[in-house]
Amino acid sequence: YHSGASQPALGLMQQNINAFQNEKLDAVIVNVAGCGAMMKDYDHIHRELTGDKADHDDKSSSDEARFCHLIKDINEFLVTLGPIKPQGRIEVVVAYQDACHLQHAQRIRQQPRDLLQLIPGVTLRPIAEAELCCGAAGSYNLTQPEMADRLGTRKVGCLMDVKPDVVVSANAGCSLQLQAKLKEAGHNTAVLHPMELLDLSYRGGRLAEIQ
């Protein structure tokens, strides 16, 4: 869809909808911000690509609308449930990077922070320009590598200004971009998903296991 390939996009969307057609499901959990944003928008995208003018806002008039209603980001889902506080202490300074597809597309900003702050020992430091893209942006770093590199370098500067032990991001594309730019800048700082730190605390593990 990002590359303008409408028919393949529609086929893949239908394949995913078919895979999760189970009336017993309460939610479909996604742990990658870009995927979650896309899947939550299937109904709108389907109407856009097919010219369907029907109003599906009631979440019940199409397979796409019903599917979209099931999709939850993992951070969003856990905070809604009210998770049991983990007990394993992890003494670590965290710089959290807001994935664009999470903070802008899905309107999810506070939930990952709330989960990280449940972990004993975690110090979460705010970074400058938190709303700024890291340069990954789906396929943007492939189609516009020079601009993506500039954005990545700028983002890494903001992250490193707070002297973190680890960088945390909830999107695979962002993580790959940040890992590359951190390495390029000479930093040996791990980039982790929020769930990795949360899981480590629940298991009583040590940070060295996942760095």
FISE-501293 format. One record per residue (C-alpha): residue in three letters; x, y, z. Coordinates in steps of 0.001 Angstrom, whole numbers, padded with zeros to 6 digits, always signed. Example, Ala and Ser with C-alpha at 12.3 -4.5 7.8 and 13.67 -1.06 7.14 Angstrom:
BEGIN
ala+012300-004500+007800ser+013670-001060+007140
***
This chain:
BEGIN
tyr+000000+000000+000000his+002830+002440+000871ser+004338+001810-002565gly+001056+002334-004421ala+000522-001358-005230ser-003250-001365-004704gln-004258-004844-005808pro-001516-006724-003910ala-002376-004614-000849leu-006049-005542-001073gly-005128-009213-001433leu-002902-009181+001635met-005522-007303+003636gln-008140-009921+002778gln-005707-012706+003656asn-005189-011232+007117ile-008899-010661+007663asn-009625-014274+006714ala-006907-015532+009077phe-008595-013881+012060gln-012249-014566+011283asn-013122-016144+014595glu-016143-014915+016517lys-014495-015923+019790leu-011719-013362+019404asp-011871-010289+021641ala-008749-008682+020185val-005896-009087+017737ile-002719-007831+019380val+000010-006137+017345asn+003485-005342+018699val+004729-003241+015759ala+003415+000313+015424gly+003467+000465+011628cys+001598-002820+011239gly-000970-001838+013843ala-001629+001522+012178met-002128-000158+008809met-004416-002876+010169lys-006544-000398+012120asp-007105+001461+008839tyr-008141-001505+006651asp-011737-000320+006341his-010788+003192+005220ile-008095+001889+002866his-010432-000713+001343arg-013043+001960+000602glu-010378+004259-000819leu-008966+001611-003166thr-012290+000120-004278gly-014386+003283-004465asp-016846+001939-001869lys-018735+004985-000525ala-020613+003141+002242asp-020322+004457+005794his-018740+001711+007896asp-018166+003793+011013asp-020549+001630+013053lys-017850-001114+013022ser-020412-003711+012001ser-021228-003289+008315ser-018165-004901+006687asp-015511-007535+007294glu-012900-004763+007200ala-014707-002668+009819arg-015184-005629+012161phe-011509-006543+011772cys-010327-002993+012502his-012338-003012+015719leu-010326-006014+016950ile-006872-004522+016397lys-005049-003318+019522asp-001468-002254+020004ile+000166-004314+022754asn+000883-001212+024886glu-002693+000002+024494phe-004094-003444+025311leu-002025-004035+028457val-002727-000611+029940thr-006452-001133+029361leu-006262-004484+031169gly-004414-002968+034125pro-001322-005167+034320ile+000057-006686+037503lys+003090-004666+038533pro+006328-006533+037735gln+008717-007122+040625gly+012123-007629+038996arg+014342-004595+039461ile+016203-003246+036430glu+018482-000312+037174val+018463+001371+033784val+018104+004824+032245val+015711+004650+029306ala+015281+007027+026384tyr+011938+006265+024766gln+011458+007030+021072asp+007883+007630+019928ala+007258+005786+016679cys+005318+008027+014285his+002843+005248+013513leu+002158+004936+017232gln+002011+008541+018421his+000511+010162+015305ala-001421+007418+013497gln-002694+005491+016545arg-002643+008339+019095ile-000748+006196+021576arg+001888+008079+023566gln+001397+007631+027274gln+000688+003898+027428pro+004252+002695+026634arg+005612+005171+029163asp+003164+003986+031814leu+004241+000371+031273leu+007954+001214+031421gln+007461+003172+034629leu+005874+000126+036264ile+009286-001540+036199pro+011253-001046+039448gly+014541+000742+038812val+013668+002213+035402thr+014433+005914+034987leu+012584+007275+031967arg+014070+010485+030622pro+012149+012697+028173ile+013954+013622+024983ala+013865+016784+022888glu+011773+016777+019709ala+009901+013644+020750glu+007417+014191+017901leu+010185+014099+015265cys+010402+011150+012852cys+013521+008984+013086gly+013678+008724+009295ala+012497+005139+008861ala+008855+005950+008033gly+007890+002683+006390ser+009911+002613+003170tyr+011031+006258+003372asn+014608+005357+004326leu+014800+003325+001098thr+013212+005878-001221gln+014687+009029+000392pro+017924+007818+002038glu+019616+011227+002346met+016731+012852+004194ala+016214+009693+006249asp+019873+009751+007279arg+019613+013386+008374leu+016495+012661+010405gly+018111+009581+011949thr+021223+011478+012948arg+019118+014250+014485lys+016990+011738+016393val+020039+009876+017730gly+021434+013197+018961cys+018253+013861+020937leu+018303+010350+022388met+021968+010446+023392asp+021597+013861+025021val+019837+012186+027964lys+022666+009627+028385pro+020523+006467+028268asp+021633+002940+029037val+019103+001686+026472val+016848+003174+023821val+013299+001818+023670ser+010999+001917+020640ala+007767+000089+019809asn+008279-000253+016057ala+010559-002589+014108gly+011376-000058+011384cys+012371+002566+013946ser+014486+000036+015832leu+016429-000929+012699gln+016955+002723+011762leu+018084+003677+015269gln+020410+000687+015592ala+022096+001618+012323lys+022475+005302+013171leu+023687+004595+016726lys+026338+002214+015408glu+027339+004738+012755ala+027793+007369+015479gly+029936+005017+017556his+027396+004251+020282asn+027042+000727+021655thr+023537+001347+022994ala+020901-001384+022726val+017523-000629+021126leu+014741-002643+022783his+010985-003046+022506pro+008999-002011+025628met+007814-005617+025973glu+011400-006860+026241leu+012037-004788+029371leu+008620-005607+030807asp+009132-009326+030223leu+012598-009172+031761ser+011200-007603+034917tyr+008426-010190+035193arg+010974-012984+034827gly+013430-011404+037270gly+016134-011468+034605arg+019181-009292+034034leu+019606-006629+031382ala+022678-008357+029963glu+020369-011138+028707ile+018827-008916+026042gln+021416-006227+025338
***
